[in-house]
Amino acid sequence: MQLFSLPLWAWLASRVGKGRAYAVGGAWWIAVMLVFLAFDPAWPAWSIYLLAGAMGLGISAIAFIPWAIFPDITEVAELATGDRREGSLSGFMTFLRKVASAIALFGVAQVLDLTGYRPPPDEVTGAAAVMAQPQAALAAIRLMLTLVPIALAGVGIVLALRYPLTARMHARLRDLLALRRGEKQAKSIAQQEEMEASYQSLYETLVGGPPPSSPGVTRAPTPDR
């Protein structure tokens, strides 16, 4: 379902913006997770497949859209610094993902230990490895698989709704960067003045504070090595 729904999220992002598309996908996923929180083993088997498919639809947006936003961030960084920094930003993003994974794994292990989780003996495998667990451990597992991800997705939705770069603004940004790189020239003084005003507006919106210079006098970007 995650793979098949990618065109849907790509289409929605092109219509309403990447931030809003992420918010829609995240809200859908949260709604499905709330149903999972109330899941009962007595429910019919088909309901598990239905919920899994619905969850995949939301996870597709949560997993896909941040990577679709990443190229936009590199262009905003070029607007702010004058340099192309894809390598540095990609490395920083990968580092944060690894740190987050390490913290999550450590936290889960600590919670399971505190709630009395009973790991199966090393020599036991198969069905015999299923051991009765204390209610505290079962409750902790359910909460870690539902409420904690829901809270994190909620934070992501709030941040996504504040994402300022719209499709129209992104088109203006690309024109300004082309002007800065020398790939595009203003056809008239009026167009040059319009581009400089647009540069100032974009810089204040996306970076914050007044820009250091106009696009017509800013140096060409240096590729990130």
Rosetta blueprint (number, residue, H / E / L):
1 M L
2 Q L
3 L L
4 F L
5 S L
6 L H
7 P H
8 L H
9 W H
10 A H
11 W H
12 L H
13 A H
14 S H
15 R H
16 V H
17 G L
18 K H
19 G H
20 R H
21 A H
22 Y H
23 A H
24 V H
25 G H
26 G H
27 A H
28 W H
29 W H
30 I H
31 A H
32 V H
33 M H
34 L H
35 V H
36 F H
37 L H
38 A L
39 F L
40 D L
41 P L
42 A L
43 W L
44 P L
45 A H
46 W H
47 S H
48 I H
49 Y H
50 L H
51 L H
52 A H
53 G H
54 A H
55 M H
56 G H
57 L H
58 G H
59 I H
60 S H
61 A H
62 I H
63 A H
64 F H
65 I H
66 P H
67 W H
68 A H
69 I H
70 F H
71 P H
72 D H
73 I H
74 T H
75 E H
76 V H
77 A H
78 E H
79 L H
80 A H
81 T H
82 G L
83 D L
84 R L
85 R L
86 E H
87 G H
88 S H
89 L H
90 S H
91 G H
92 F H
93 M H
94 T H
95 F H
96 L H
97 R H
98 K H
99 V H
100 A H
101 S H
102 A H
103 I H
104 A H
105 L H
106 F H
107 G H
108 V H
109 A H
110 Q H
111 V H
112 L H
113 D H
114 L H
115 T L
116 G L
117 Y L
118 R L
119 P L
120 P L
121 P L
122 D L
123 E L
124 V L
125 T L
126 G H
127 A H
128 A H
129 A H
130 V L
131 M L
132 A L
133 Q L
134 P L
135 Q H
136 A H
137 A H
138 L H
139 A H
140 A H
141 I H
142 R H
143 L H
144 M H
145 L H
146 T L
147 L H
148 V H
149 P H
150 I H
151 A H
152 L H
153 A H
154 G H
155 V H
156 G H
157 I H
158 V H
159 L H
160 A H
161 L H
162 R L
163 Y L
164 P L
165 L L
166 T L
167 A H
168 R H
169 M H
170 H H
171 A H
172 R H
173 L H
174 R H
175 D H
176 L H
177 L H
178 A H
179 L H
180 R H
181 R H
182 G L
183 E L
184 K L
185 Q L
186 A L
187 K L
188 S L
189 I H
190 A H
191 Q H
192 Q H
193 E H
194 E H
195 M H
196 E H
197 A H
198 S H
199 Y H
200 Q H
201 S H
202 L H
203 Y H
204 E H
205 T H
206 L H
207 V L
208 G L
209 G L
210 P L
211 P L
212 P L
213 S L
214 S L
215 P L
216 G L
217 V L
218 T L
219 R L
220 A L
221 P L
222 T L
223 P L
224 D L
225 R L
